[in-house]
């Protein structure tokens, strides 16, 4: 049985509708990675596929990073936080550019759907992301782009 891994090089292609497309800045990368971590842990227990998709996200955005160190750091940050919602709201301002918000959502959505299951906590986090990233008018297009990338 081969290991499934999402191809974030396909997923994180800037949307054709983004007029400010460009590489993610370091602070945006950190925010995207933490949001992906939060989604993998939304219900308090990450599945193997969620962890694998998070690992692939880290390796795509920070190829030289030690994933276990990133995981430990983000676990510590989450443990100290009041809630996942608090962390999401703290990270949102780091994603001020529309293209960065689009890519963040696409990354997090990939982590959410990669295990082919969603639960109430993941749906609630998805709703929160759509709200704080102001993506209500774009979310369907972004999800379609992710699904096409994952199926190609």
Residue, then its C-alpha position, 0 to 999 in steps of 0.5 A: x500500500x503506497x502512502x498518499x500525500x497531497x501535492x501542494x505544488x498543484x494545490x497552492x497555485x495562485x488563483x487566476x483571479x488574484x491580482x496580487x499573486x506572488x510568493x508568500x512572505x515569511x510571516x504568511x507562510x508561518x500563518x498558513x502552516x499554523x492554520x493547517x496545523x489547527x485544522x489537522x487538530x480541530x477535533x483534538x485528534x489528528x488522523x494519519x492522513x491529516x498529519x501526512x497532509x500537514x507534513x507535506x504542507x510544511x515541506x512544501x512551504x519550508x523545505x528545510x524545516x524539521x517537521x517534528x520541531x514545527x509540530x512541537x512548537x505549534x502544539x506548545x502554542x496551541x496548548x497556551x492559547x485560549x482556543x483554536x478560534x483565538x489563534x485563528x483570529x490572531x493569525x488572520x491579520x498576517x494574511x492581509x493580501x487577498x492572494x495570501x488569504x486564498x492560498x491559506x484557505x486552499x492549504x487548510x481546506x486540503x488538510x481538512x478533506x485529505x482524509x476523506x472525512x470531515x467532522x463538526x469541529x472541522x466544519x466549524x473551523x472552516x466556517x470561521x476561516x471563511x469569516x475571518x479571511x473574508x472569503x464568502x464570495x470566493x470559497x466555492x471557487x477555491x474549493x473547486x480549485x483544490x478538488x481539481x488539483x487533488x484529482x489531477 
